[in-house]
Structures are given as structure tokens and as C-alpha cells.
Amino acid sequence: MSGPLLMTFNAGSSSVKIGLFSIEGDRLDRIAHALIDFRQSPLTFHLVEGKAVFDVELKADHADHLTDVMAETLDWIAEHYDLSELSCVGHRVVHGGDDFDGPVLITDESLARIDALSILAPLHQPQALRLIRAMREVRPELVQVASFDTVFHRTNPELIRRFALPRDVHDRGIKRYGFHGLSYKFIAAELRRQFPDTAPGRVIAAHLGSGASLCAMLDGKSQDTSMGFSTIDGVPMATRCGALDPGVILHFLQQENCPVKEVEDMLYHQSGLKGVSGGISADCRELQASEDPRAKQALDLFTLRIAGEIGRLSMSIGGLDALVFTAGIGENDAAIRAAVAGHLGWMGLDLSDEANQQNAACISAAGSRMKAFVIPTNEERVIADETVWVSSKHGGGRCQTRNTP
């Protein structure tokens, strides 16, 4: 494989997805993707190239920094691809705060501003920063670009973004930001491409994966979203609790004298599907296979809260024309989709059982008053597109396509 290459990093709190794209004329194609899960021991680099799958144990230590991990990872990828052709790198950064309204070139100045926002996303932001700094150390000549999960929701009305807290608290940045914006940006674009008659209308996208949120859109622009100040808000998730009465947290801290770190771990890592099921699993597939009533209750609560949030978001956009399911659960779990739809019959949603079981693009029944779609998301593609766009504006050399806006 010859010609310019682009690499993307999609960092989570404990793993990173890596995408490798080729740039040829006006085409940008993903040619391989990989995963490093930092919870695994030994650390393993999992690479997928077409139907071929490779797993490589990494020797590098990742406790303090990721420079050695990235160096070893790039060395291994270089055995399959000519990384002398790698010209730019794009990063998913969870939080852009009010500082960023679009993707940015990573410079010393922008990196410092991203770092300052770590206080708003202490579990996710540091991981992205470690990757950016590691790549700057290993390949300092590369153009690097940051794409932000919060930017898509900058179109939310000011009233939607406000908590009912003192005004000076809002002015200090304690407000609703929303997340999964790169996924929603992709879904909005796919709706325009696949279903142009529906795209301008009132649409709710449900990003249902290990992390889960929903976004209400008008004409492809975010108007409201389930996640607020943090990635713990909104609907229950695999291990996160979702929306919670703040009095519960005060109770843990004041009445039960729980350490803050213990409460944090419970809310982020021991709750959601895992917590309600009594620790059976955080995976919908394992819960569906279980005969334990706690597993069923966890799934029932998950789908109930999702449907309830759809009702609230529909109010924000004055009704609902279409519902889009996306991400790992949303794209692949017909039972979850059916259960959510079962709560929404009063809104006129009726699924086609056959289309739903097939994960078809359109799963609503012919007589349904609203449409329902299944659209696979692709955050890495959005990161790649934004990286090309920013790079081209700053003279990024080979890291651009002929049709870059």
C-alpha cells in the first residue's frame, strides 16, 4: 500500500480505537482498525484488516505515559503499512467546553486549552491528552488535529443548557454540554444521504452502546440531548447509572461517610446494567441469555428510561418524525429496539418485526406514524474527515483530498 495515510485515535477512559485511512485523490478509505484495551494484562494490540485479525502482546509499560506504547504500536503497524506515508493524525477529544466550536489544529496553545478542560472530564480527557503527547513525542513532524464530542451540541438553545443553579455557577461552566457528538454528526449526514425526505424533520438519534445517550435534532442540528454536564448523565448504561437524584450522592457522602473515589467508582463502573443485574453482566447479550429475574429487570429499566427520554426530547423539538438507533446495541440488538418501541406505541411508533430482526435500515412498519431507522455510526470517519479539513486549511501537505471543503 502506497500513498498518503491518515490515522485516527478514539480514546475512551480505558481503551483506544485506532483507525488507519488511505488518501487517494478525493477518496478517504479506512483500510484497517485496531483496539488497545488498557484493562487487559498483558496489554494487547488487536488489529483488523479486512477478514484478517491479529493480536499482539505489547511489552511497553503504560502506567505513566503512552509514548512507549505508541512507539511499539507504530512499529508493529509499520510491518504491514508504509508509515513513512503517514502525514496526519486525528484525535477524538471528549470535552471542548465553550472554548471550541469545531475541530482544531493541535499546537502548544490549543493543547494547553484542551488540558485545562480536563477538570470537566477527568476520566476521558487525560487519556486523549496522553495519546496526543505520545504521538508528538514519537512522530513530532505529523500534523495532529482534535475533534470534540461536545461541539455538535453547541446549537442547543441556552435555556436547554442551563441547570437551575445560581447564575454564577452557570457562568463558571457548570452547564449541560452533551456528548457522543461525533456519532451524531455522522448520523445527521447519513440521514441526509439515505433518507433526504426525513433528515430536515424532527429526529431523535439513540446512541446505545456501553455508553448511551440520545440527541434530538431539527434539520440535522442538535437541539437537546440526554447527557448533560458529564458522561454519567441521562439513561442507564452498561456500568453507569445515568440520571440520579443528587440527594443520593449527598447521602453517600454525608450519612454513610463514603470516600469520594468509592462513590465515583460505584456511579461510573458498578451501576447501570451491571449494578441492577446484581453483577451478572454489563452486556445486554449475556443478560438476555440469563434466566435470573435481576437480568430481566436491568434490561427492562434500561429500555424504560430510554423510552422516557425519547418522550422528553420529543417535547423539546415539538414532536417526532423519526427515531434512529445506532452504536453497538442500537445497531445489533433487535430485542432492545422492540422493547423501546413497545413503550412508544402511544406516539404512533410501530416496528416491522421482520425488518427489525434483520437489522434493516428502515425498521418501522408500513402503517407507523413515525419512521424508525437503524444506521451504523462511524466516529472514526468523522474524525478523519475533520482532520483532512483542518489540515488542508493549515497547509497540511498530503493530508488532504481534492474535494476537501
N, C-alpha and C positions, 0 to 999 in steps of 0.2 A: 504494500500500500504506500503510494507516494502522494505528495501534495499536502497542503496545509492541514493541520489538525487543531482541534479545539477540545478542551477538557472542562467538565463541569463537576462541581462538588456540592452535594446536597447534604448538609450536615444536620443531624439530629442531636439529641442530648447524649446519646451513647453509641451512635453509628454514623457512618457517612456513605452515601451513594455516590459513585463516580461514573460519569458518562464520557465517552470518547466519540467525537464527531469528526467527520471528514468535511472539508470545504472544497467544493469543486464547482467553479463558475458561480451560478446562482443557486446551487444546491447545498443544503446542510443536512447531512445524514448521520444518525447515530450508528456507529459500527461495532461498539462494544459497551458493556456496562459492568460495574463491579460494586461490591459491598465490603466494607470493613466494619465488623461489629466489635466495639471495644469492650463488650461484656464477655467475649469469648476468651478462653485461655487454653492453648496458646492462641495468640492473635492470628486470625486467618483472613487472607485476601481472597475473595470469591469473585471470579471473573467469568462473564458470559459473553461468548462471541458466536452469534447465530445459535446453532444447536450444541456447540461445544461449551463445556463447563470446566473450569479449572479452579482448584482450591490449593492455595499455597500458604504454608505456615510462615509467618513473619517473625524474624528474630529480634527486631528493634523494640526497644522499650518505649512505651507511650505515656509513662506516668507524668512527666513534667512538660514535655513538648512533643510535637509530631514531626519534627524535622527528620529524624532517622526513619520513622515510619514512611514518610513521603518519599524519601530518597530510595528506600528499599522497594517501595511500591512502583515507583517510576522505573527503576532498574528492571523490575520483572516485566512491566508492560513493554519496555524497550526491546525485550526479546521477541515480541510479536509485531511491534509497530516502530516506525522510524520516528522517535520522539525529537529528533533534530528539527522535524517539521512542526512541532508543537509551538504555536505562536501566541495563544491567549488562553486564559483560564477564567471561568465564571463561577461565582460562589453564591449559594443561597444564604442570605443572612436574615434571620427571623425578624429582627426589630430595626425599623428605620425611624421610629418615633415620629416627631414632627420635623425632623431635620432633613429627611429625604423624601422627595416626591417622584422619584424614578431611579433607575439603575445608575451607578456612578463608577467612574474610574477609581481604582484603589491607589491612593497616594498617601504620603505620610499624614497629610491633613485629614483626608476622608477616613483613614484608618483610625485616627485618634477620635474622630467624631463617632464612629461605629463603636469603638471601645467604651466611650462614655455612656453609651446606651445599654451597656451590659447590666446595669442596675435594674433595667426594666425586663430583662430576660436572662436571669442568672444561670439557668440550666442550658440554654441553647446558644446564646451569643458567644460565650467563651470558646465553644467548640469551633465555630466558624472562624473566629479570630486565630485560633491555633493553626487551622489549616491555611489561612491566608499567610500568616507569618512563616509557616514551614515552607510554603511554595516560594515565598520571597527569598528565603534562605537558600533553597535548593536550586531554583531557577530564577534568579533575580532579573533576568532580561525579559521575562514574559510579561505581557500586558495582563493585568488582573482586573476583574470587574465584579462589583457586588450588586446582587438583585435582592430586593427586600420583600418579605412576605406581607408586610403591613401596607405597602404602597397602594395596592388595589382598593383598599378601603378608605383611602383619603377622600373619596367622593361621598362618604357618609355625611348626612347633614349634621351640623354642630350639635343640635339637640339630641340626636341619636348617640353621639359620642360622650355625652355628659352623664356622670353619676350625680345622684342627689346628695352631694357632699359640699362643704363650704367652697366658695368660688376660688379662694386662694389655693386650695388643694388641686382643683382642675388646672389652674394656671401653672402649677408645678409639674404638670404632666400626668397626673393621675386621671386617666380618661380611658374610654374604650378605643382600642386600636384595631382589633381584628387580625386574624392570621390566615394561613393557607392561601394567601393572595396570589401566589404564582400558579397554583392549581386553578383557582377561579378565573384568572386571566386566560388560561388555556381553554377552559370550558366555554367562556364567553366567545372566544374566537372560533371554536369548533361549532358552537351553535349557529354562528353567522355563516359558517361554511356548509354545515349539514342541513340545518333547518332554518333557512333565512326568513321564513314567514313567522317563526316563533321568537327568534332572537330579540327583536325590538320590544317584546312584551314583558309581562310580569313573570319573572322566572326565579325559582329558588333552586340552588345547587346544594346538594348534600355530599360533602366530602367525608366519607365514612371509612376510616382506616383505624390504625392503632390510636392515632389522634383523630378526633372527629369534630367537624363544625359545619355550619350551614351559612349560606350567603344569599340574601335577597337582592336581585338585580332588576333594574329598569334600563332597557336598551343597552344591556351588557355592562352596566356600571353599578358598582356596589352601592346599596342604599342602607343596608343593615346587615348585621352578622351576629352569630351566636356567641363567638368568643369575644371577650372584652379587653380588659387590661392585661390578661395573661392567657397562656395556652391551657390553663386549667379550667377555664370558664365554659359555660354553655351546656351541651349534652354530655352524659356519661361517656367514657371512652374505655379503652382496654384496661388501663390501670389508673386513670384519672377520674376524679369524682364528678367533674362538671359543676354547674351552678350549685352554690351552697350558701345557706344562711350564715352570714359572718358571725352570728352568735355562737355557732357550733365551734368555730375556731377560738373565740374568746373563752368558751367553756373549757376547751382542752388546755389552753394556756393558763387560765386563772384558777379553775376549780380542780383540774386534775394535774396541774403543775407539769404538763408535758413539755419537754425541751422543744424548741422551735424546729430543730432539724428532724426530730421524730414526727412532728405534725406534718412537716413538709414531705417527708418520705411517705407517710400514710396517704396524703392527698394526691400526690403525683404517681406513686408506684404501688400502692396496696389497695386502691379503691377501684371504682368503675366495675367492669365485668368481673375482674379478678376478685374484688372485695365482696361484691354482692353474692357471688357464687361460693363464697367461703373458701376461696383459694383454689377452686377446681381448675380454672384456667382463665386467661385473658383473651383467648382465641374463640371466636364465635363458632368455628367448626367443631372444636372439642366440646364446647358447651352444648351444641345441638346433638352431639353424639351421646351425651351423658343422660342417664335416667334419673339423676339426682334432681329433686324439685328445686334446689337452690340454683342450679344451672338454668332452668327454665325461667325462674324469677329474674335472674340477671338479664337474660335476653328480653323478657317482657318489659322490664324497666327501661332498658336501652331504647327499644322501639317506641315505647310510650313517650319518653322525653323527646325523641326526635320528632314525632308527630306533633307534640305540643309546641315545639319550637317552630315548626312549619306554620302552625296556626298563628303564632305571634308575628313571625316575619311577614306572613301574608297581610296582616294588618298594616305593616309598615309600607307596603307597596300597593295597597288598595285592592287586594285580590290576588289570584294566582292563575296564570295561564299554563305554566309548565313546571314540572319538577324533574330535576336531573340528579341521578345517582352516579357517584364517581368514587375513586380511590378503591383500595383493596376489597373492603366489604361491599361498598356500594356497587362496584363493577361485577362482583362474582357471586354474591350471596342472594339468591332468589328468595329464600325464606325471610330474610330480614326485610327486603324490599316489600314483600307481600304483607308482612306484619305491620310495617309503617303505613302502607296503603290501606290496610284494614281499619286503621283509626281515622282515615280521611275520607271515607265514603260520603260523609255529610257535605264535604266540599265538592263532590262530584267526581272524585278520582276512582277509576275502575281499571284494574290491570287485566291484561290478557295473560291467562295462566301459561299458555304455550310460549308466548314471546318472552315472558318473564323467566321461565325455566331455561330458555335458550340464551339468556343474556343479550337479547336483541337490542338494536339501537333504539327502537321505539317499543315500549312495553305496555302502553295504555291500550285499553280495549276500544273498539270502533265507536262505541256509544259514550265513552268517557267525556265528561265536560271539560277536563283538562288533560294535557299531554303529560306523559311520563317517558323519560329517556334514560338510557344507560350510555354514558360517554366516558371511555377510559381517559384518565388525566395523564399529563406528561410535563411535570415541573421542570425536568432537565431540559426539555426542548425550549421552554420559555427562558430559562437561564442562558442557554446557548444563543437564542435569538437576541436577547438583550445584550449579551457580551459582544456579539458581532456589531450591533448597532452603536454601542458606546465606543468600541474600539475604532470603528470607522470614523466617528466624529473626532477622535483624537489621533488620527494618523496611524491606525493600528496595523499598517502594512498588509500582510497576507491574511490577517484575521478579519476578513470581510467578504461578503458576497456581492455580486454585481447589482442585486436588487435591494441592498440594504437601505432602509429609509434614512 
